[in-house]
Amino acid sequence: MASLDDLQREETDFARLKWVKSSASNGGGNGECVEVLVAQDVVLVRDSKSPAVVLRFPSGAWKAFVESPLGG
């Protein structure tokens, strides 16, 4: 698993990394898809239609976000 330092290197090519499509993404073939890459201490999120724009979240913040609907 990559660390944030590894991902921040100038030569990082996000296209080479293994992105996972959201299970809630639209399967209608219109390209509406959220992709996630979980690294050691950071989670990267992008829109498959605009892969050059990557949002970065600390792992703890992402975990809280994902678990928040479960807690009510």
Secondary structure, 3 states (H helix, E strand, C coil): CCCHHHHHCCCCCHHHCCCEECCCCCCCCCCCCEEEEECCCEEEEEECCEEEEEEEEEHHHHHHHHHHHHHC
